[in-house]
Amino acid sequence: MESETAAASSSSSSSSSSSSSSSSAATEASCCPICLDPLTDHAYLDRCFHAFCYKCITKWVKFAAAKHPRPLSSIRCPLCKVENLSIIHGFSGGSFQRRYVNQDQRNRCLSGAYELRSHVYDREEEIANNIFDVQRYWKSRKYLWQNMWLQNWLRREIQTITQEEDADVIVHHIQGVVESFMARQQKESLKGTPEQKREEFRRLIFGAAGPFLLARTKRFVDELELFLASGLNIDAYDRVYMQRLSMSSSRDTREIDAESSDQSVQSRFLYFLNEDDGD
């Protein structure tokens, strides 16, 4: 009886510790690494996707630029030291503001969603797998619901992967395969297991997209499943992805910091912020 009580106590302690750790990680991810306050006016560096307050990271760029005799063309992330060309901010739907470190290219507005998706396909790690429950999507038969944003999402993904603006032929081909599969399931929804339906869907999409997307076909099929399972419109889906990219970058940085020295960068940040506020 005592051993059972001890085991229960140990399990409770472990669960509490895990919950505390998760809460701590979430808090870190939602705070600016520079001012240490909750993030306001979210801004992301364009290569590593670490998140900062827009005001804080622009001050950091100004601080770093003042130490060099020539204009900077890129800036090292204060956390991971990766070189970045610009600051992404004002993210809204299919576009965002991009402030270049190079003064000759400042304040350009571009289609940020395409650049975000390009980052997604360039990464080996699949960022959103643990956000959207794909298995539940198939088990709850949500695949029977029509997705009104599918065509626009397909067009953007195909354009991103192929780097071709005119992607209508490929888009309509893949969309036709998806809709044909869904229509067939309306009539045969009770036939076959969710796993079998998922396997058939992935096989059909892989076959339709493979000749056009080549080595990126599997990743495209994975991303298509995630988008459908999310149930979100494109703007909301991108916003979740952007947040997950930032959290992933923060996690990678914490792992690197654990292996390096204990020197804190926050003290240097606070120093330059206080100094700059006096201007």
Secondary structure as the mmCIF struct_conf table of DSSP 4:
data_model
#
loop_
_struct_conf.conf_type_id
_struct_conf.id
_struct_conf.beg_label_comp_id
_struct_conf.beg_label_asym_id
_struct_conf.beg_label_seq_id
_struct_conf.end_label_comp_id
_struct_conf.end_label_asym_id
_struct_conf.end_label_seq_id
HELX_RH_AL_P HELX_RH_AL_P1 GLU A 2 ALA A 29
TURN_TY1_P TURN_TY1_P1 SER A 30 SER A 30
STRN STRN1 CYS A 31 CYS A 31
TURN_TY1_P TURN_TY1_P2 PRO A 33 CYS A 35
BEND BEND1 ASP A 37 ASP A 37
STRN STRN2 PRO A 38 PRO A 38
HELX_LH_PP_P HELX_LH_PP_P1 LEU A 39 LEU A 39
BEND BEND2 ASP A 41 ASP A 41
STRN STRN3 HIS A 42 LEU A 45
TURN_TY1_P TURN_TY1_P3 ASP A 46 CYS A 48
STRN STRN4 ALA A 51 CYS A 53
HELX_RH_AL_P HELX_RH_AL_P2 TYR A 54 ALA A 65
TURN_TY1_P TURN_TY1_P4 ALA A 66 LYS A 67
BEND BEND3 HIS A 68 ARG A 70
BEND BEND4 SER A 73 SER A 73
STRN STRN5 ILE A 75 ARG A 76
TURN_TY1_P TURN_TY1_P5 PRO A 78 CYS A 80
STRN STRN6 GLU A 83 ASN A 84
BEND BEND5 LEU A 85 LEU A 85
STRN STRN7 SER A 86 SER A 92
TURN_TY1_P TURN_TY1_P6 GLY A 93 GLY A 94
STRN STRN8 SER A 95 TYR A 100
BEND BEND6 VAL A 101 ASN A 102
HELX_RH_3T_P HELX_RH_3T_P1 GLN A 103 GLN A 105
TURN_TY1_P TURN_TY1_P7 ARG A 106 ASN A 107
STRN STRN9 ARG A 108 LEU A 110
HELX_RH_AL_P HELX_RH_AL_P3 GLY A 112 ASP A 122
BEND BEND7 GLU A 124 GLU A 125
TURN_TY1_P TURN_TY1_P8 ILE A 127 ILE A 131
BEND BEND8 PHE A 132 PHE A 132
HELX_RH_AL_P HELX_RH_AL_P4 VAL A 134 LYS A 139
TURN_TY1_P TURN_TY1_P9 SER A 140 ARG A 141
HELX_RH_3T_P HELX_RH_3T_P2 LYS A 142 LEU A 144
BEND BEND9 TRP A 145 TRP A 145
TURN_TY1_P TURN_TY1_P10 MET A 148 TRP A 149
HELX_RH_AL_P HELX_RH_AL_P5 LEU A 150 THR A 162
BEND BEND10 GLU A 165 GLU A 165
HELX_RH_AL_P HELX_RH_AL_P6 ASP A 168 LYS A 187
BEND BEND11 GLU A 188 GLU A 188
TURN_TY1_P TURN_TY1_P11 SER A 189 LEU A 190
BEND BEND12 LYS A 191 GLY A 192
HELX_RH_AL_P HELX_RH_AL_P7 PRO A 194 LEU A 213
HELX_RH_3T_P HELX_RH_3T_P3 LEU A 214 ARG A 216
HELX_RH_AL_P HELX_RH_AL_P8 THR A 217 SER A 230
HELX_RH_AL_P HELX_RH_AL_P9 ILE A 234 GLU A 259
BEND BEND13 SER A 260 SER A 260
BEND BEND14 VAL A 265 VAL A 265
HELX_RH_AL_P HELX_RH_AL_P10 GLN A 266 ASP A 277
TURN_TY1_P TURN_TY1_P12 GLY A 278 GLY A 278
#
